[in-house]
Amino acid sequence: MLLRCGSTLGYLNAGVELSEEAILHAIQLPHLHTLKLAHEPPPEITDALLREDTIVLPSLHSLTLATPTTHAWLPFLNDLRWRYPAAITPREPNQSQAQIGIHSTLEDLHCGGGEAPKRAIVKQALAFKNLTTLEIGEFCQDDRCSFDLTDDDVTAIAKALPRLQKLLLGHPCWLNTCQTTFRSLSTLSTNCTGLTNLIVHFNTINIIEDVKSLLEMEDPDTQKLREGPRCGVTSLPLFLTPLTVDGPEIDVLAKGLLYVFPALGNTPVCPGTRGTASSVWLRVGATISRLKSVCCPDP
């Protein structure tokens, strides 16, 4: 049926397995703006199957991939840029390379489900420079944190994708073994000022020291945080993120979060379960609300 679809097809949700012939047909549809693939791996493409001037997925704005095939699809799409130069070469004198093909048109990339994101997949996603939504991964395993990103990886995301409005990097787990820290939050806030929806792991073992370092250090990135605009995140979903702070440390953390996310609203933090960590996070949230009411009281 897909092979009979005309060139006007704009939305395709492949709930069944597609043949390579059908996939090859779909990725050449000129007006396809939304594509959802459930189980299909990318096709084996030889130079004889596509013309030299082929632009793969020329109008695609939203792409959803299943976890088992994400690791294959993103390298496949990136490889096509170089195998088919027409996909990145301007066709008109006043047209830049950034105006051609999926690497400029794609705005929403969803690779949800399964384990938390893998660094290799994130690096492949950074080639799509105009993303406003990036969703990779979902849950860690019960006994092992599979979130393998570092602060440097998050910095790479923030600098490569400054137009991000939604960044979902898997539900934080309770193990507290991830390598991302509070600094990742500040990096995202300063580089992706349009960001309003954020889910990311961050390690809380040394979070008070991390906050103090952020507020006191004079390195260029910290100076940028102090002087430049920050993102519009109004609430921070925490899921199972653990936290063991008390007394004055709660004030320090609340000030740090409010400094990084000045738009935090009436429900600034959203712990995912009941328990000690949840109650501590709720105290941090109440302190943020109190600080905001003192600094910016309601009229």
JOCOR-V359143 format. One record per helix or strand. SS is the DSSP state (h for helix, s for strand). FROM is the first residue (numbers start at 1). LEN is the number of residues. Records with the same first field share a line. If there is no record, write none. Layout:
# JOCOR-V359143
SS: FROM-LEN ; FROM-LEN
This chain:
# JOCOR-V359143
h: 2-3 ; 20-7 ; 67-17 ; 85-3 ; 97-3 ; 102-4 ; 119-7 ; 151-10 ; 182-10 ; 207-10 ; 220-8 ; 248-13 ; 276-20
s: 11-4 ; 34-4 ; 62-4 ; 108-4 ; 115-2 ; 133-5 ; 139-1 ; 141-1 ; 144-1 ; 150-1 ; 166-3 ; 179-1 ; 197-3 ; 236-4 ; 269-3
